[in-house]
Amino acid sequence: MSQLIIAQLQKYYTFLEEIYGDRLLGVFLYGSQNYNFQTQNSDIDAKAIIVPTLWDIAANKPMVSKEHHMYNAHVEVKDIRLMIEMWKKQNMNFLEIMFTQYYLVNPKYQEIWNEITDFRELMAEYDIKKMILSVSHQALHTLKQNPNDGKKFANAARMANFLDRWFNTEEKYGELIKVSDAFRQEYLPYKEGKKVPTQEQIDDLVAKFNSYITLIANFKPDLNNQEKIRNIFAERVYNALLL
Protein backbone atom coordinates (compact mmCIF):
# COMPACT_ATOMS: atom_id res chain seq x y z
CA MET A 1 0.00 0.00 0.00
CA SER A 2 2.80 2.43 0.89
CA GLN A 3 4.43 2.03 -2.54
CA LEU A 4 1.09 2.69 -4.24
CA ILE A 5 0.59 5.87 -2.20
CA ILE A 6 4.06 7.21 -2.96
CA ALA A 7 3.66 6.37 -6.65
CA GLN A 8 0.36 8.30 -6.71
CA LEU A 9 1.88 11.26 -4.87
CA GLN A 10 4.67 11.29 -7.44
CA LYS A 11 2.07 11.69 -10.20
CA TYR A 12 0.56 14.65 -8.36
CA TYR A 13 4.01 16.15 -7.74
CA THR A 14 4.96 15.89 -11.42
CA PHE A 15 1.68 17.46 -12.51
CA LEU A 16 1.95 20.37 -10.06
CA GLU A 17 5.64 20.94 -10.74
CA GLU A 18 4.76 21.65 -14.37
CA ILE A 19 2.41 24.39 -13.17
CA TYR A 20 4.26 25.90 -10.21
CA GLY A 21 7.88 24.97 -10.91
CA ASP A 22 10.27 25.09 -7.96
CA ARG A 23 7.71 27.08 -5.96
CA LEU A 24 6.17 23.70 -5.11
CA LEU A 25 7.26 22.92 -1.56
CA GLY A 26 5.74 19.47 -1.48
CA VAL A 27 2.79 17.14 -1.78
CA PHE A 28 1.33 15.43 1.29
CA LEU A 29 -1.19 12.64 1.75
CA TYR A 30 -4.33 13.39 3.68
CA GLY A 31 -7.28 11.20 4.53
CA SER A 32 -8.06 7.81 5.98
CA GLN A 33 -4.62 6.27 5.41
CA ASN A 34 -3.20 8.77 7.90
CA TYR A 35 -5.73 7.55 10.48
CA ASN A 36 -5.16 3.79 9.97
CA PHE A 37 -8.79 3.76 8.86
CA GLN A 38 -8.63 3.20 5.12
CA THR A 39 -10.56 0.63 3.09
CA GLN A 40 -9.47 -1.05 -0.11
CA ASN A 41 -11.45 1.59 -1.99
CA SER A 42 -10.11 4.67 -0.20
CA ASP A 43 -8.96 7.47 -2.49
CA ILE A 44 -5.40 8.74 -2.30
CA ASP A 45 -6.04 12.45 -1.79
CA ALA A 46 -3.39 15.05 -1.11
CA LYS A 47 -2.63 18.60 -0.17
CA ALA A 48 0.20 20.63 -1.66
CA ILE A 49 2.05 23.73 -0.47
CA ILE A 50 3.26 26.54 -2.73
CA VAL A 51 5.90 29.11 -1.74
CA PRO A 52 5.27 32.55 -3.29
CA THR A 53 8.04 34.65 -4.76
CA LEU A 54 8.98 38.02 -3.29
CA TRP A 55 7.58 39.53 -6.49
CA ASP A 56 4.24 37.81 -5.87
CA ILE A 57 4.08 39.52 -2.50
CA ALA A 58 5.32 42.91 -3.73
CA ALA A 59 2.81 42.86 -6.59
CA ASN A 60 0.05 41.84 -4.18
CA LYS A 61 -0.83 38.82 -6.29
CA PRO A 62 -3.61 36.57 -4.96
CA MET A 63 -2.41 33.68 -2.83
CA VAL A 64 -2.74 30.30 -4.51
CA SER A 65 -5.75 28.32 -3.28
CA LYS A 66 -7.01 25.76 -5.75
CA GLU A 67 -8.27 22.21 -6.10
CA HIS A 68 -7.07 19.94 -8.88
CA HIS A 69 -8.99 16.77 -9.71
CA MET A 70 -6.88 13.97 -11.18
CA TYR A 71 -6.51 10.20 -11.11
CA ASN A 72 -9.92 9.79 -9.38
CA ALA A 73 -8.75 11.88 -6.45
CA HIS A 74 -8.36 15.53 -5.57
CA VAL A 75 -5.37 17.61 -4.59
CA GLU A 76 -5.83 20.85 -2.70
CA VAL A 77 -3.07 23.41 -3.31
CA LYS A 78 -2.43 26.34 -0.99
CA ASP A 79 0.09 29.13 -0.56
CA ILE A 80 2.22 28.39 2.52
CA ARG A 81 0.80 31.47 4.24
CA LEU A 82 -2.75 30.19 3.78
CA MET A 83 -1.72 26.73 4.91
CA ILE A 84 -0.35 28.14 8.16
CA GLU A 85 -3.62 29.99 8.70
CA MET A 86 -5.50 26.72 8.23
CA TRP A 87 -3.21 25.04 10.77
CA LYS A 88 -3.97 27.85 13.23
CA LYS A 89 -7.69 27.20 12.73
CA GLN A 90 -6.93 23.69 14.04
CA ASN A 91 -8.72 21.75 11.31
CA MET A 92 -7.55 18.14 11.48
CA ASN A 93 -7.76 17.78 7.70
CA PHE A 94 -4.91 20.27 7.42
CA LEU A 95 -2.95 19.54 10.59
CA GLU A 96 -2.60 15.89 9.66
CA ILE A 97 -0.27 16.61 6.74
CA MET A 98 2.43 17.65 9.21
CA PHE A 99 2.25 14.13 10.67
CA THR A 100 1.78 11.94 7.60
CA GLN A 101 4.51 9.47 6.71
CA TYR A 102 3.58 9.78 3.03
CA TYR A 103 4.88 12.90 1.31
CA LEU A 104 7.25 14.24 -1.33
CA VAL A 105 9.16 17.44 -0.59
CA ASN A 106 11.12 19.61 -3.00
CA PRO A 107 14.80 19.18 -1.96
CA LYS A 108 15.09 22.97 -2.10
CA TYR A 109 12.70 23.23 0.83
CA GLN A 110 13.54 20.03 2.71
CA GLU A 111 15.29 21.82 5.56
CA ILE A 112 12.42 24.29 5.90
CA TRP A 113 9.90 21.43 6.05
CA ASN A 114 12.01 19.64 8.67
CA GLU A 115 11.98 22.81 10.77
CA ILE A 116 8.20 23.12 10.41
CA THR A 117 7.62 19.54 11.55
CA ASP A 118 9.91 20.10 14.53
CA PHE A 119 7.12 22.29 15.92
CA ARG A 120 4.10 20.35 14.68
CA GLU A 121 2.94 19.28 18.13
CA LEU A 122 2.96 22.92 19.24
CA MET A 123 0.97 23.98 16.19
CA ALA A 124 -1.49 21.12 16.74
CA GLU A 125 -2.38 22.72 20.07
CA TYR A 126 -2.09 26.33 18.98
CA ASP A 127 -5.62 26.91 20.25
CA ILE A 128 -6.99 23.93 22.20
CA LYS A 129 -10.50 25.34 22.33
CA LYS A 130 -10.56 25.77 18.55
CA MET A 131 -9.14 22.30 18.08
CA ILE A 132 -11.86 20.62 20.14
CA LEU A 133 -14.61 22.78 18.61
CA SER A 134 -13.32 22.07 15.11
CA VAL A 135 -13.38 18.30 15.62
CA SER A 136 -16.75 18.35 17.40
CA HIS A 137 -18.53 20.57 14.88
CA GLN A 138 -17.07 18.66 11.95
CA ALA A 139 -18.35 15.40 13.43
CA LEU A 140 -21.79 16.81 14.26
CA HIS A 141 -22.08 18.20 10.73
CA THR A 142 -21.12 14.79 9.36
CA LEU A 143 -23.79 13.07 11.45
CA LYS A 144 -26.41 15.66 10.56
CA GLN A 145 -25.86 15.11 6.82
CA ASN A 146 -26.99 11.49 7.04
CA PRO A 147 -26.62 9.83 10.46
CA ASN A 148 -27.63 6.41 9.13
CA ASP A 149 -24.81 6.44 6.59
CA GLY A 150 -22.31 3.94 8.00
CA LYS A 151 -19.32 5.80 6.54
CA LYS A 152 -20.32 9.09 8.14
CA PHE A 153 -21.05 7.35 11.44
CA ALA A 154 -17.66 5.61 11.39
CA ASN A 155 -15.81 8.86 10.70
CA ALA A 156 -17.71 10.61 13.50
CA ALA A 157 -16.82 7.72 15.82
CA ARG A 158 -13.17 8.15 14.83
CA MET A 159 -13.30 11.81 15.81
CA ALA A 160 -14.97 10.93 19.12
CA ASN A 161 -12.18 8.43 19.73
CA PHE A 162 -9.65 11.19 19.07
CA LEU A 163 -11.25 13.51 21.66
CA ASP A 164 -11.75 10.75 24.23
CA ARG A 165 -8.06 9.96 24.10
CA TRP A 166 -7.04 13.63 24.08
CA PHE A 167 -8.90 14.19 27.35
CA ASN A 168 -7.94 10.91 29.01
CA THR A 169 -4.43 9.94 27.88
CA GLU A 170 -0.99 11.49 27.51
CA GLU A 171 -0.73 10.65 23.81
CA LYS A 172 0.61 13.26 21.40
CA TYR A 173 -1.44 14.59 18.47
CA GLY A 174 0.42 12.49 15.95
CA GLU A 175 -0.59 9.35 17.87
CA LEU A 176 -4.13 10.52 18.59
CA ILE A 177 -5.15 10.87 14.96
CA LYS A 178 -4.47 7.15 14.36
CA VAL A 179 -7.06 4.64 15.51
CA SER A 180 -6.08 1.36 17.14
CA ASP A 181 -6.41 -1.95 15.34
CA ALA A 182 -9.23 -2.83 17.76
CA PHE A 183 -11.13 0.33 16.83
CA ARG A 184 -10.51 -0.34 13.17
CA GLN A 185 -11.87 -3.87 13.48
CA GLU A 186 -15.00 -2.66 15.28
CA TYR A 187 -15.88 0.30 13.06
CA LEU A 188 -14.55 -0.55 9.61
CA PRO A 189 -17.67 -2.67 8.84
CA TYR A 190 -19.76 0.50 9.25
CA LYS A 191 -17.47 2.43 6.91
CA GLU A 192 -17.65 -0.36 4.35
CA GLY A 193 -21.46 -0.41 4.51
CA LYS A 194 -21.61 -3.87 6.03
CA LYS A 195 -23.25 -2.61 9.24
CA VAL A 196 -25.77 0.14 9.96
CA PRO A 197 -25.57 2.19 13.19
CA THR A 198 -28.50 2.15 15.59
CA GLN A 199 -30.23 5.34 16.64
CA GLU A 200 -28.87 4.82 20.15
CA GLN A 201 -25.30 4.74 18.84
CA ILE A 202 -25.89 7.93 16.87
CA ASP A 203 -27.49 9.68 19.85
CA ASP A 204 -24.59 8.66 22.09
CA LEU A 205 -22.09 10.23 19.68
CA VAL A 206 -24.08 13.46 19.39
CA ALA A 207 -24.32 13.68 23.19
CA LYS A 208 -20.58 13.09 23.56
CA PHE A 209 -19.63 15.90 21.17
CA ASN A 210 -22.10 18.30 22.78
CA SER A 211 -20.65 17.48 26.21
CA TYR A 212 -17.12 18.28 25.01
CA ILE A 213 -18.32 21.56 23.48
CA THR A 214 -19.86 22.49 26.84
CA LEU A 215 -16.78 21.35 28.76
CA ILE A 216 -14.38 23.67 26.95
CA ALA A 217 -16.69 26.69 26.91
CA ASN A 218 -14.44 28.55 29.36
CA PHE A 219 -11.07 27.46 27.96
CA LYS A 220 -8.72 30.41 27.43
CA PRO A 221 -5.94 30.37 24.83
CA ASP A 222 -2.32 30.76 25.90
CA LEU A 223 -1.61 34.05 24.13
CA ASN A 224 2.12 33.94 24.88
CA ASN A 225 2.38 30.48 23.39
CA GLN A 226 0.42 31.56 20.32
CA GLU A 227 2.76 34.49 19.74
CA LYS A 228 5.74 32.18 20.04
CA ILE A 229 4.28 29.80 17.45
CA ARG A 230 3.39 32.65 15.08
CA ASN A 231 6.96 33.90 15.23
CA ILE A 232 8.37 30.42 14.62
CA PHE A 233 6.28 29.89 11.51
CA ALA A 234 6.80 33.44 10.25
CA GLU A 235 10.55 32.79 10.38
CA ARG A 236 10.10 29.58 8.38
CA VAL A 237 8.11 31.40 5.70
CA TYR A 238 10.69 34.19 5.59
CA ASN A 239 13.53 31.67 5.15
CA ALA A 240 11.59 29.89 2.41
CA LEU A 241 11.12 33.16 0.51
CA LEU A 242 14.88 33.72 0.51
CA LEU A 243 15.61 30.42 -1.25
N, C-alpha and C positions, 0 to 999 in steps of 0.2 A: 504493500500500500504506500509506503514512504517513497519508493522510487516513482510510482505513478504520480504522486502529489508533486514531487520536485520536477518531474518531466512536464507536468501541466503548468507549473509556475514558470518554467523556462519559456514556454510558448507565450505566456502573458508578458514576460520580461522582454522578449524579442519584439513583440508587437508594440509595446509601449516605448521601447528604446528608439524605434523608428520614428515615433512621434515627438518624444521629448528629449532625445539624445542623452548626453551625460548629466542632464538635470534630474534624471530618474535616480532617486536614492535607492529604492528597492521595491520588491513585491513580496507580500506577506499573506500567508494563508489565514483565512478566518472562517469560523463555522464549526460544525459539529466535530470535526476531527481534532480540533484543539481541546474539546471537552471530553474526549474518549466516549463520544456518544453518537458516532456515525453509523449509518447503515450501508449496505452494499450499494445503495442507490444515491448516496449523499453526493451533492455537487461539490466541486473543488472551487470555491469562491476565493476571492483575494481582495486585498486593499493594497494600493501603491502610494508612495510618497514622492512628491516632486519638490525639488529645491529651486526657488526662483533665482533669477540673476539680479545683480544690483541694478541693472537697467530696468528690469521689470518693476522693481520697487520705486525707482526714481521716476519712471514714467507712469506710475500709479496704475499699472495694468491689473486687470481682475485676477484674483487668485484662482488657480486651477481647482475645479471641483466638478468632476464628471464621472459618469458611469459608462463603461464599455461592456457590451455583451458579446461574448465569444465562446466557442467551444462548449455550448450548453451551460455556461456559467456567467457570472458577472464579476467585473473588477471595478472597484470604486477607487478613483484617483483623486488625491487631495494634495494641495500645497502643504508643505511641512508646517506652516503657521496655522493653517486650518486644522491640521491633524492634532496639533498640540491643544488647540481649543476644544476639540472633541474629547481628548483625553481628560482635560480639566472638567468637562461636563460629566465624566465618570461613566460613560456608556460602555458596557462590557464588550459590545461588538467592535469597539475601537481599541479599548485597552488590551484586549486579548492578543493583538498583533505584536505587542512588546514581549509576549511570553511564548509565542508559538515556536516550535522547533523547525517549522517548515518555512523557509524564506530564502530569497536571493537578494543580495545587497551589492550595489555598485562598488567595486574595490576603492573607488575614489572617496566614498563616504563610509567605508567600513569602520574606521576609527570613531567617526562621529556616532554611528549607530551603536557601537560598543559602549560609548559614553552615555548614550541615552538609556540603554538597557541597564546600565549600572544603577540607575535611579528609578527603575520601573516600579518597584514596590512602593516608593514614596509617591509617585504619580498616581498609582492605583488607589491611594488613600488621600489624595489631594483634598477632597471634601467628602468625609465619610457620610454625612447626611445626604448629599447628592447621590453618592454611590448606592446607598440603600434605597433611596426613593427611585432612582433610575431603574434598578433591578425590579423593584416591586411594581412600579407602574407599567413597565414593559410586560411583566408576567400577567398582570391584571388585564391589560389590553389584549394580550394573546388569548386569555381565557374568554374574554367578552366577545371576541370575534366569532368563536365557535367552540364553546366549552366541551362539546361532545366529540370534537375532532381529537383522536388519540395523539396525533403528532403535536398539536398545540398543548394538550394536557401534559405530555411528556416533557416538553420544553419548559413549561411553567413549573413542573415538579423539579426539574434540574435547577432552576433559579431559586426555588425554595430550599433545595439542598445546599446551594451555595450560601444563602443567608443563614441557615441553621448552623452551618459549620463556622461561618464568620463570627457569629455570636458565641459559640460554645467551644471552639477549639483555638489552638495557637497557630493554625496553619497559615501560611503566606498566601497572597492572592494567586500567585502562579499555581499553587497546589489546589486552591479552592475552586478554580474554574473547571477542574477535571473531576468527573464523577468516578466513584469506585466501581470495580467490576461487579460488585453485588448490586449496586444501584442500576448499573447498565443492564444486568440480567433481569431485574425486576421491571424496569420501565421501557426497555427497548421494544417489547411486544406491542405497547401502546403506540409508540412512534411508527412502527411498521404496519399498524392497522390491524393487528391480530387480536387486540383486546380493546374494549371500549370502557372508558372510565365511568364510574357510577356518579350519581348526583352528589352523594355524600363525599366522595373523594374530591370532587370539584369544589364543593362548599368548604371543605377543610382547607384547601389551598387558598381560596379567596380570604378566608378568615385569618390564615397565617400571615398573608401579605398585609392585610389591613392592620393586624396587631403590630407588625414591625414598623409600619408607617406611623402609627400612634406612638410607639416606643421612642422613636428618634425625633419626635416633634420639637423637643427642646435642645437637641444637639447643637453645639456652637462650633464653627470651624476654627482651626488653629491658624490665625491670620499670619503669625510669624513663619510658620511652616510653609504656608502657601506662598509667601513672598520669596522664601528660600528656593522653593521649587520653580517658581516663575523665573528667577534669576538663573538657575541652573539650565533650564531649557532655552532661555534667551541666549545664553552663551553658546549653546550647541548650535542654534540657528545661525548666530553670527559667524561662528567658525566654519559652518557649512557654506555660507555665502562667500567666504574668502577663498574657497578652493577653486 
